[in-house]
Amino acid sequence: MSKKTTTSRAAETAHNVIDETAAKAEPVELQFREKATEAGQKIEVTQEKASEQLEQSIAKAEKFAKDKPIASAGIAFAAGMVVSALLRR
């Protein structure tokens, strides 16, 4: 009969603890990865929507400027005055 040494028992215990920890951590890691992937997809969709809205807003502003150039110039002048007043403070 061979007796296990203290070192071999400690090594076996350490291996068991590592195996148990790995078994518990793996589902958490998989869940984390899944949630991260979902978040990335949601961000991508949101970014695409924001980009589309920006393009639509730019197109509307360009159309307004072409259709009403005097009003556009007046709005730009007023906006410049407001920004200038805010920056002076």
C-alpha positions, 0 to 999 in steps of 0.5 A: 500500500502506498501512502500519499505524501502531503505534497501529492494530497495538496496537489490533488486538492488544488486540482479538485478546487481548480476543476470545481471552480472551472466548472462553476465559472464556465456557465458564467463566462458563457452567459457573460459572452452572450450578454456582451454579444447581445449588447454589441448587436443592440449598440450596432442597431442603435448606431445605424438608427442614429446615423439614418436620423442624422442623414435625414436631419441633414437632408431636411436642413439642406432642403430648408436652406435651398427652399428658404435661403433668407430665412436660413441666413437669418437663423444662422445669424441668430444662432451665431449671436446666441453662441457668441453671447454664451461664449462671452460669459 
